[in-house]
């Protein structure tokens, strides 16, 4: 499943993104890390990029939680029958 927020493997390799961070929001992580390196990881810099990345991570977590709750409800329904 490829979304608008997923970078290609070549882009991720070029940006040296670790495998653990290659998820649905990986295309937002590349400019965030570039900004962080450029600004020496100052916490008040790159706020817009960081907010966008964290929002994407949150939305992805909520999507996975909804999917899991639907799966659990379906399994519980099957046990009752």
N, CA, C and O atoms as a GROMACS GRO file, in nm:
protein
  324
    1UNK      N    1   0.084  -0.118   0.000
    1UNK     CA    2   0.000   0.000   0.000
    1UNK      C    3   0.088   0.124   0.000
    1UNK      O    4   0.159   0.150   0.097
    2UNK      N    5   0.084   0.199  -0.106
    2UNK     CA    6   0.164   0.320  -0.119
    2UNK      C    7   0.072   0.440  -0.107
    2UNK      O    8  -0.030   0.448  -0.176
    3UNK      N    9   0.108   0.532  -0.019
    3UNK     CA   10   0.027   0.653  -0.002
    3UNK      C   11   0.104   0.773  -0.055
    3UNK      O   12   0.217   0.760  -0.102
    4UNK      N   13   0.044   0.888  -0.046
    4UNK     CA   14   0.108   1.012  -0.091
    4UNK      C   15   0.225   1.049   0.000
    4UNK      O   16   0.309   1.131  -0.038
    5UNK      N   17   0.231   0.990   0.118
    5UNK     CA   18   0.336   1.024   0.214
    5UNK      C   19   0.448   0.921   0.216
    5UNK      O   20   0.530   0.924   0.308
    6UNK      N   21   0.454   0.832   0.120
    6UNK     CA   22   0.557   0.729   0.119
    6UNK      C   23   0.661   0.763   0.014
    6UNK      O   24   0.629   0.783  -0.103
    7UNK      N   25   0.786   0.770   0.056
    7UNK     CA   26   0.895   0.798  -0.036
    7UNK      C   27   0.942   0.667  -0.099
    7UNK      O   28   0.918   0.559  -0.045
    8UNK      N   29   1.008   0.678  -0.213
    8UNK     CA   30   1.059   0.558  -0.280
    8UNK      C   31   1.183   0.507  -0.206
    8UNK      O   32   1.245   0.579  -0.127
    9UNK      N   33   1.216   0.383  -0.232
    9UNK     CA   34   1.333   0.323  -0.167
    9UNK      C   35   1.461   0.398  -0.205
    9UNK      O   36   1.551   0.412  -0.122
   10UNK      N   37   1.470   0.444  -0.328
   10UNK     CA   38   1.589   0.518  -0.372
   10UNK      C   39   1.602   0.650  -0.296
   10UNK      O   40   1.712   0.688  -0.255
   11UNK      N   41   1.490   0.720  -0.278
   11UNK     CA   42   1.492   0.846  -0.202
   11UNK      C   43   1.533   0.821  -0.057
   11UNK      O   44   1.611   0.897   0.000
   12UNK      N   45   1.481   0.714   0.001
   12UNK     CA   46   1.514   0.683   0.140
   12UNK      C   47   1.660   0.645   0.156
   12UNK      O   48   1.723   0.684   0.254
   13UNK      N   49   1.713   0.571   0.061
   13UNK     CA   50   1.855   0.535   0.067
   13UNK      C   51   1.942   0.658   0.052
   13UNK      O   52   2.041   0.675   0.124
   14UNK      N   53   1.906   0.746  -0.042
   14UNK     CA   54   1.984   0.868  -0.064
   14UNK      C   55   1.982   0.958   0.059
   14UNK      O   56   2.082   1.024   0.089
   15UNK      N   57   1.870   0.961   0.131
   15UNK     CA   58   1.858   1.045   0.251
   15UNK      C   59   1.910   0.973   0.375
   15UNK      O   60   1.910   1.030   0.484
   16UNK      N   61   1.953   0.849   0.360
   16UNK     CA   62   2.006   0.767   0.469
   16UNK      C   63   1.907   0.754   0.585
   16UNK      O   64   1.943   0.769   0.702
   17UNK      N   65   1.782   0.727   0.551
   17UNK     CA   66   1.677   0.706   0.651
   17UNK      C   67   1.687   0.560   0.698
   17UNK      O   68   1.684   0.470   0.616
   18UNK      N   69   1.699   0.536   0.829
   18UNK     CA   70   1.706   0.398   0.879
   18UNK      C   71   1.580   0.319   0.844
   18UNK      O   72   1.472   0.376   0.830
   19UNK      N   73   1.595   0.189   0.829
   19UNK     CA   74   1.484   0.103   0.790
   19UNK      C   75   1.367   0.114   0.888
   19UNK      O   76   1.252   0.109   0.846
   20UNK      N   77   1.395   0.130   1.015
   20UNK     CA   78   1.289   0.138   1.116
   20UNK      C   79   1.199   0.260   1.096
   20UNK      O   80   1.084   0.259   1.142
   21UNK      N   81   1.247   0.363   1.029
   21UNK     CA   82   1.169   0.485   1.010
   21UNK      C   83   1.104   0.493   0.873
   21UNK      O   84   1.045   0.596   0.839
   22UNK      N   85   1.114   0.389   0.794
   22UNK     CA   86   1.055   0.388   0.659
   22UNK      C   87   0.912   0.340   0.666
   22UNK      O   88   0.885   0.221   0.653
   23UNK      N   89   0.822   0.433   0.688
   23UNK     CA   90   0.681   0.399   0.704
   23UNK      C   91   0.596   0.487   0.613
   23UNK      O   92   0.646   0.544   0.517
   24UNK      N   93   0.469   0.499   0.644
   24UNK     CA   94   0.375   0.576   0.563
   24UNK      C   95   0.411   0.724   0.557
   24UNK      O   96   0.370   0.792   0.463
   25UNK      N   97   0.485   0.774   0.653
   25UNK     CA   98   0.516   0.918   0.660
   25UNK      C   99   0.661   0.948   0.621
   25UNK      O  100   0.713   1.054   0.654
   26UNK      N  101   0.724   0.856   0.554
   26UNK     CA  102   0.867   0.871   0.524
   26UNK      C  103   0.899   0.990   0.435
   26UNK      O  104   1.007   1.048   0.446
   27UNK      N  105   0.808   1.028   0.346
   27UNK     CA  106   0.838   1.142   0.260
   27UNK      C  107   0.839   1.273   0.338
   27UNK      O  108   0.899   1.370   0.293
   28UNK      N  109   0.775   1.277   0.453
   28UNK     CA  110   0.779   1.397   0.538
   28UNK      C  111   0.902   1.398   0.627
   28UNK      O  112   0.944   1.504   0.674
   29UNK      N  113   0.960   1.281   0.650
   29UNK     CA  114   1.077   1.272   0.736
   29UNK      C  115   1.203   1.323   0.666
   29UNK      O  116   1.291   1.379   0.731
   30UNK      N  117   1.212   1.305   0.535
   30UNK     CA  118   1.332   1.347   0.462
   30UNK      C  119   1.354   1.498   0.472
   30UNK      O  120   1.464   1.539   0.510
   31UNK      N  121   1.254   1.584   0.441
   31UNK     CA  122   1.278   1.728   0.457
   31UNK      C  123   1.296   1.769   0.604
   31UNK      O  124   1.367   1.864   0.633
   32UNK      N  125   1.232   1.698   0.695
   32UNK     CA  126   1.249   1.729   0.837
   32UNK      C  127   1.393   1.705   0.880
   32UNK      O  128   1.453   1.790   0.945
   33UNK      N  129   1.449   1.591   0.843
   33UNK     CA  130   1.588   1.561   0.880
   33UNK      C  131   1.685   1.656   0.811
   33UNK      O  132   1.787   1.693   0.870
   34UNK      N  133   1.656   1.695   0.688
   34UNK     CA  134   1.741   1.793   0.617
   34UNK      C  135   1.740   1.926   0.691
   34UNK      O  136   1.845   1.988   0.711
   35UNK      N  137   1.623   1.969   0.732
   35UNK     CA  138   1.610   2.095   0.807
   35UNK      C  139   1.681   2.085   0.941
   35UNK      O  140   1.749   2.179   0.984
   36UNK      N  141   1.667   1.972   1.008
   36UNK     CA  142   1.733   1.954   1.138
   36UNK      C  143   1.884   1.964   1.123
   36UNK      O  144   1.950   2.032   1.202
   37UNK      N  145   1.941   1.897   1.023
   37UNK     CA  146   2.086   1.901   1.003
   37UNK      C  147   2.132   2.042   0.969
   37UNK      O  148   2.235   2.088   1.018
   38UNK      N  149   2.056   2.111   0.884
   38UNK     CA  150   2.091   2.246   0.842
   38UNK      C  151   2.090   2.344   0.960
   38UNK      O  152   2.171   2.436   0.965
   39UNK      N  153   1.998   2.323   1.054
   39UNK     CA  154   1.982   2.415   1.168
   39UNK      C  155   2.039   2.360   1.298
   39UNK      O  156   2.004   2.407   1.406
   40UNK      N  157   2.127   2.260   1.289
   40UNK     CA  158   2.196   2.204   1.405
   40UNK      C  159   2.100   2.154   1.514
   40UNK      O  160   2.127   2.167   1.633
   41UNK      N  161   1.987   2.097   1.471
   41UNK     CA  162   1.888   2.036   1.562
   41UNK      C  163   1.833   2.133   1.667
   41UNK      O  164   1.797   2.091   1.777
   42UNK      N  165   1.828   2.261   1.634
   42UNK     CA  166   1.769   2.358   1.726
   42UNK      C  167   1.619   2.329   1.738
   42UNK      O  168   1.551   2.316   1.636
   43UNK      N  169   1.567   2.318   1.861
   43UNK     CA  170   1.429   2.275   1.880
   43UNK      C  171   1.325   2.374   1.826
   43UNK      O  172   1.214   2.332   1.795
   44UNK      N  173   1.357   2.502   1.815
   44UNK     CA  174   1.259   2.600   1.769
   44UNK      C  175   1.261   2.616   1.616
   44UNK      O  176   1.179   2.688   1.560
   45UNK      N  177   1.354   2.550   1.551
   45UNK     CA  178   1.357   2.549   1.405
   45UNK      C  179   1.279   2.427   1.354
   45UNK      O  180   1.257   2.332   1.429
   46UNK      N  181   1.240   2.430   1.232
   46UNK     CA  182   1.174   2.317   1.164
   46UNK      C  183   1.042   2.277   1.230
   46UNK      O  184   1.002   2.161   1.223
   47UNK      N  185   0.974   2.372   1.294
   47UNK     CA  186   0.849   2.339   1.363
   47UNK      C  187   0.741   2.294   1.266
   47UNK      O  188   0.666   2.201   1.296
   48UNK      N  189   0.730   2.358   1.150
   48UNK     CA  190   0.627   2.320   1.054
   48UNK      C  191   0.649   2.180   1.001
   48UNK      O  192   0.555   2.102   0.990
   49UNK      N  193   0.774   2.147   0.969
   49UNK     CA  194   0.806   2.013   0.920
   49UNK      C  195   0.780   1.908   1.028
   49UNK      O  196   0.724   1.802   1.000
   50UNK      N  197   0.820   1.939   1.150
   50UNK     CA  198   0.802   1.844   1.260
   50UNK      C  199   0.653   1.823   1.289
   50UNK      O  200   0.610   1.711   1.312
   51UNK      N  201   0.576   1.931   1.287
   51UNK     CA  202   0.433   1.919   1.313
   51UNK      C  203   0.366   1.833   1.206
   51UNK      O  204   0.282   1.748   1.238
   52UNK      N  205   0.401   1.855   1.081
   52UNK     CA  206   0.344   1.776   0.973
   52UNK      C  207   0.378   1.628   0.986
   52UNK      O  208   0.292   1.542   0.965
   53UNK      N  209   0.503   1.599   1.022
   53UNK     CA  210   0.545   1.459   1.039
   53UNK      C  211   0.474   1.395   1.157
   53UNK      O  212   0.424   1.283   1.146
   54UNK      N  213   0.467   1.465   1.269
   54UNK     CA  214   0.400   1.409   1.387
   54UNK      C  215   0.250   1.390   1.364
   54UNK      O  216   0.192   1.294   1.413
   55UNK      N  217   0.188   1.481   1.290
   55UNK     CA  218   0.046   1.467   1.257
   55UNK      C  219   0.025   1.343   1.170
   55UNK      O  220  -0.071   1.269   1.189
   56UNK      N  221   0.113   1.322   1.075
   56UNK     CA  222   0.104   1.204   0.989
   56UNK      C  223   0.120   1.076   1.072
   56UNK      O  224   0.046   0.980   1.053
   57UNK      N  225   0.216   1.076   1.164
   57UNK     CA  226   0.237   0.959   1.251
   57UNK      C  227   0.112   0.933   1.336
   57UNK      O  228   0.071   0.818   1.352
   58UNK      N  229   0.053   1.038   1.390
   58UNK     CA  230  -0.068   1.025   1.472
   58UNK      C  231  -0.184   0.969   1.389
   58UNK      O  232  -0.253   0.878   1.433
   59UNK      N  233  -0.204   1.025   1.270
   59UNK     CA  234  -0.312   0.977   1.183
   59UNK      C  235  -0.291   0.831   1.147
   59UNK      O  236  -0.388   0.754   1.141
   60UNK      N  237  -0.168   0.791   1.121
   60UNK     CA  238  -0.138   0.652   1.088
   60UNK      C  239  -0.167   0.560   1.207
   60UNK      O  240  -0.222   0.452   1.190
   61UNK      N  241  -0.131   0.604   1.328
   61UNK     CA  242  -0.160   0.526   1.448
   61UNK      C  243  -0.311   0.510   1.468
   61UNK      O  244  -0.358   0.401   1.501
   62UNK      N  245  -0.385   0.618   1.449
   62UNK     CA  246  -0.530   0.612   1.465
   62UNK      C  247  -0.593   0.519   1.361
   62UNK      O  248  -0.687   0.445   1.392
   63UNK      N  249  -0.542   0.523   1.238
   63UNK     CA  250  -0.592   0.435   1.133
   63UNK      C  251  -0.570   0.288   1.171
   63UNK      O  252  -0.658   0.204   1.154
   64UNK      N  253  -0.449   0.258   1.222
   64UNK     CA  254  -0.419   0.121   1.263
   64UNK      C  255  -0.504   0.077   1.382
   64UNK      O  256  -0.544  -0.039   1.390
   65UNK      N  257  -0.531   0.169   1.475
   65UNK     CA  258  -0.614   0.135   1.591
   65UNK      C  259  -0.758   0.107   1.549
   65UNK      O  260  -0.819   0.013   1.599
   66UNK      N  261  -0.813   0.188   1.458
   66UNK     CA  262  -0.949   0.163   1.408
   66UNK      C  263  -0.956   0.029   1.336
   66UNK      O  264  -1.052  -0.046   1.354
   67UNK      N  265  -0.856  -0.001   1.256
   67UNK     CA  266  -0.853  -0.128   1.184
   67UNK      C  267  -0.848  -0.244   1.283
   67UNK      O  268  -0.917  -0.345   1.263
   68UNK      N  269  -0.769  -0.232   1.386
   68UNK     CA  270  -0.757  -0.339   1.486
   68UNK      C  271  -0.886  -0.355   1.565
   68UNK      O  272  -0.926  -0.468   1.595
   69UNK      N  273  -0.951  -0.245   1.601
   69UNK     CA  274  -1.076  -0.257   1.676
   69UNK      C  275  -1.185  -0.323   1.591
   69UNK      O  276  -1.264  -0.401   1.643
   70UNK      N  277  -1.189  -0.292   1.461
   70UNK     CA  278  -1.284  -0.358   1.373
   70UNK      C  279  -1.255  -0.507   1.363
   70UNK      O  280  -1.347  -0.589   1.363
   71UNK      N  281  -1.128  -0.542   1.356
   71UNK     CA  282  -1.089  -0.683   1.350
   71UNK      C  283  -1.129  -0.757   1.477
   71UNK      O  284  -1.180  -0.869   1.472
   72UNK      N  285  -1.105  -0.694   1.592
   72UNK     CA  286  -1.143  -0.757   1.720
   72UNK      C  287  -1.294  -0.771   1.731
   72UNK      O  288  -1.342  -0.873   1.781
   73UNK      N  289  -1.369  -0.672   1.687
   73UNK     CA  290  -1.515  -0.680   1.691
   73UNK      C  291  -1.565  -0.792   1.601
   73UNK      O  292  -1.657  -0.865   1.637
   74UNK      N  293  -1.505  -0.805   1.485
   74UNK     CA  294  -1.544  -0.913   1.392
   74UNK      C  295  -1.513  -1.050   1.453
   74UNK      O  296  -1.592  -1.143   1.440
   75UNK      N  297  -1.397  -1.063   1.518
   75UNK     CA  298  -1.360  -1.190   1.580
   75UNK      C  299  -1.454  -1.222   1.696
   75UNK      O  300  -1.493  -1.338   1.714
   76UNK      N  301  -1.490  -1.123   1.776
   76UNK     CA  302  -1.582  -1.145   1.886
   76UNK      C  303  -1.720  -1.184   1.834
   76UNK      O  304  -1.787  -1.268   1.894
   77UNK      N  305  -1.762  -1.126   1.724
   77UNK     CA  306  -1.890  -1.158   1.663
   77UNK      C  307  -1.890  -1.302   1.611
   77UNK      O  308  -1.991  -1.372   1.622
   78UNK      N  309  -1.780  -1.344   1.556
   78UNK     CA  310  -1.768  -1.482   1.506
   78UNK      C  311  -1.771  -1.583   1.621
   78UNK      O  312  -1.824  -1.693   1.605
   79UNK      N  313  -1.715  -1.547   1.736
   79UNK     CA  314  -1.716  -1.637   1.851
   79UNK      C  315  -1.857  -1.654   1.906
   79UNK      O  316  -1.893  -1.763   1.952
   80UNK      N  317  -1.936  -1.549   1.902
   80UNK     CA  318  -2.074  -1.555   1.953
   80UNK      C  319  -2.160  -1.647   1.865
   80UNK      O  320  -2.247  -1.719   1.915
   81UNK      N  321  -2.137  -1.644   1.737
   81UNK     CA  322  -2.216  -1.725   1.644
   81UNK      C  323  -2.180  -1.868   1.653
   81UNK      O  324  -2.237  -1.950   1.582
   0.00000   0.00000   0.00000
